[in-house]
Amino acid sequence: MRSALALLLCALTAMPVMAALTGQERRIAAAIDAQQPWAIDFLEQLVNVNSGTHNLPGVMRVGALLRPQLESLGFTVAWRPMAQAQRAGHLIATHQGRPGRKRLLLIGHMDTVFESDSPFQTFVRRGDFANGPGASDDKGGVVVMLTALRAMRTAGALRDANIEVVLTGDEENAGTPITLARGDLVAAGGRADVALDFEGLIVQDGQDMGSIARRSAGSYVITTHGVTAHSSGIFSPGVGDGAIFELARILAAFRAELPEPDLTFNIGLIAGGASAAFNADATGASAAGKTNIIPGVAVANGDFRALTAEQAERVRQKMQAIVAHHAPETTAEIVFADSYPPMAPTAGNRALLARLNVINADLGLAPMPELDPLKRGGGDISFVAQDVDGLAGLGTASSGDHTPDETVDLRSISRQGKRAALLMSRLSRESRNGGS
């Protein structure tokens, strides 16, 4: 009797929340809950296929697992090989709905940071959590995406929806040239009205956060040269400061003059001496010299991350000006390489988060505050951010990403699936000109 009364009270408490959902939306929510066993089983299948970015056959095998899932939902699926970019390729799926309705772009990725020689290879479940390579980043996110689409199909909400899915095979280490590696994604962004990114949900102090911005990710190499001579002549006319002091001057000026809100910059590797050079992929360096020889060359590489394109350009100009102010008898140059553009926090992105928070209220979930963009790295949605409004972080909650401790919260599949499915369902009913 007491159990029955408790169930009745729970039902009555939930009634105002359920009343905010349409009948179709309640069917979507129920379908997502019912799919949880399938979602976990399919996630295990994906995780147990190694798809490190450079394991091209492994990435293609993940694509082969995903293709029939999307085709069964009525998507037309194509594989875009990326051999010219030294990568496996991308999976692109298109669902044609009712003409004139909003077009949604869903973004995720199939690769992980764990290559085939990593000892971290297997999905291991521990109750409501699971440990595994890419269990959240981003195979968990892809499963959230599929769960939402499957529930929409079950409830009849997918039929009229115009949706394009782009699952890249090299998000963790984009191929080059970047214009080729991200050309399909950029083109999809140009066709879309809304972009939804299914990388991981960030939880702070027990609160799910909404991501409306991601910073850029770019790198640079500094090379300095000086006059090589006996150390007794250091700083003298005609000899000057040497390459290492010139590099030290530049880095000290960066630290003193560059800091500003939303910007970070780093030096990851440095070498100098009578000779110095990076290896082929700039992950190591060799140098030779003696204490009584003024160094003739020094090299350093690093990255910097900015919130807007304007900030990134301003910082580049400040860095170039610092580098150009040479110490006596030295020269220096800085060469930039951009990889990920920024996703700026626009009014359109904020409006999307506000709409998601309406859904949170309808589901009885707490509102999602804006996440500080310093808490996220670069991501694929940034390549379309200048063309379309978007939200990031619709994937699974997790901890330890990019480490052997990567652990996904399996309960978040259902929570995130409902948010995504209801947002997609409501958006897809709207016309491109703003009507319903």
C-alpha positions, 0 to 999 in steps of 0.5 A: 500500500505504501509503495503504491501511494509512493508511486502515485505521489511520484506520478502526480509530481511529474504531471506538470512536467509531462503536461509541458510535452506534446504526446509525440514528445512523451513518446520520444522520451519513452523511446529513449529510456527503452533504448538504453540497453541497446545504446550501451551494447552498441557503444561497447561495439564501437569502443572495442574497435580501435579507431585511433586517428592514424589507424585508418582501417579502424576508423573505416570499420567504425564507419561501417558499423555506423552506416547501417544504423543511419540507413535504417533511419532513412538517411542516404549515407556516403563515405568521403575518402581522405587519402590525400589528407592522409586520413581515413575519411568522413561519414556523411548522411542526409535525411530529406524531410519536408521542403522549406523546413529548417536544416539541421547539421549534426556533428560528431567524430569516429576517431580517438586519441588512442592508436593501435599500439596503445594498451588502452583498448577495451570497453569495461562496464562498472555499473552506471559507468564504463571505461574505454578508449573513446567511450565518451569522446566521441563514441558516446556522443555518436551513440547519443546522436543515434539514440535521439534519431531512433527515438524521433523515428519511433515517435514519427518526428523524423519523417519530415526532418531535414538533417545532415550528419557529418562524422569526421574521421580525424577530429583528434588530429585533422588532416592536411591541407585543412581546407581539404580535410574540413571541406565537406563539413564547411559545405554542410555548414553552409547548407544548415540553419542550426549546427549541433555538436555531439562532443562531451557534456561538461558537468561542473559541481554536479550541474550540466553546462551549456556550450555556446563557444569554443576557442580556436586552436593554432600553433606557431614556430619561433626560430632565432639566429645569432652570431656564433663566436667564443662566449667571452664576446657575448653582448659585445658590438658585432657579436650581440646576444646570441640566439638563445637570449633572443628567444628568451627575450621573445618568450619573456615579452609574450608572458608580460604583454600578451595575457588577456581574457579568453586567451591562452598561449603555451610553449611546448618544446624548445631547443638551442645551441650551435645547431638545433632543429625539430624532428619531422613532426615537431614532437622532439628536437636535437641540439648541440653546443658548448658552454663556451660557444655563443649559440647560433640558432634556437627554436621553440614551438607552441600553441595559442587559443582565442575566443574570436577571429578578431582576438586571434588576429590581434594576438598574432599581430602582437606576437609578430611585433614582439618577434620583430624587435630584435636584440643586437646582432640577432634575427627571428621569425615566427610562423603560424599554422592554424588548425581550428577556428574559434566558435564565438559566443554569439546571440544566435548561440545563446538563443539556442541554449535558451531554447534548450533550457525550455526543454530542460524545464519541460523535462524537469531538468535543471537549467544549463548555465553557459560554460566558460569557453576556457573549459573546452578545447577546439572542435569541429563545430568551429569550422561552421560557426561563422555560417550557422548558429550552434550548440556544442556538448550534446554528447555524454558526460565523462571524466578522464578524456584523452587518458586511460582513465576515460570513463563515461557516465552511461546515465547521461546517454538518456538525459542527453538523448532526450534533450537532443531529440526534443530540440531537433524535433522542435527545430525541424518543424520550423520553416527556414524563414522563421515560421512554423 
